Amino acid sequence: MSKKQPVLFIGHGNPMNAISDNSFTKSLKKISENIEKPEAILVISAHWQTRGTSITASDNPRQIYDFYGFPEDLYRVVYNPKGKKELSSYIVKALNEVDTTVIGVDYWGLDHGSWAVLTHIYPEADIPVLQLSLDAGLDEKSHYELGKKLSFLRDMGVLVIGSGNIVHNLKEMGRETYSEPHPWAVEFDRYISESIIAGKHEKLISYKKAGECSELSLPTDEHYLPLLYIAAMQNEGEKVEFLFDEIHHSSLSMRCLKIG
């Protein structure tokens, strides 16, 4: 019987982190040291938005370089784990039984929200990886509730990872990695992190009530939504551990956390 898995939220930031050696990537390399090797990994990535919810359903998912204009070295990164079509079908069936429609698809694979972080956490690529899309038609509460419905995966030995950023404003990025963070970025990152620690999930769901700092931190919501899935999987009494908490390029919160 596989041991129950924790859940992770990874602030993935700049795609260049896939080939960078910095404080953030060093922190990623340590994560697997304190987690029993999972049976499989399910990533909820900010970079796959769909109508309706989809899940990859291939035993050999392709690697997607979903960015342009970066150095050639980034396009040479190869991360090709197996998928697990059988598990994908099981998830689809389980969710359909609770009146949640999810479809398995083979046109997608693993975008950089998955492979750019997993290449540091599990560099051997020897664990099957699936990816779940974000339904662009759902509101925040519905994303959170879907996360709750997926929590059974933890007991199956599946490591669920949300990959996005709590603060993600590309228009306000500083040129350097360690450019001074914008005050509103610091404010919103603190607001969310304190809400997570306090277990105040309603504040996470209604994050827009934080005011101007939320508007500036998240001009769009796709990088934030994976956090709601991860928070929803927290069981009563489970502790939250922040694995990394820096803000890079002035407007990218690289905060990473583990629950359980």
Secondary structure, DSSP 4 states (H G I P E B T S, - for coil): -PPPP-EEEEE---GGGGG--SHHHHHHHHHGGGSPPPSEEEEEEEEEEESSEEEE--SSPPB-----S--HHHHT--------HHHHHHHHHHHHTTT--EEEESS--B-HHHHHHHHHHSTT--S-EEEEEEETT--HHHHHHHHHHTTHHHHTTEEEEEEE-SSB-GGG--SSTTPPPPHHHHHHHHHHHHHHHHT-HHHHHTGGGGTHHHHHH-SSSTTTHHHHHHHHTPPTT--EEEEE--EETTTEE--EEEE-
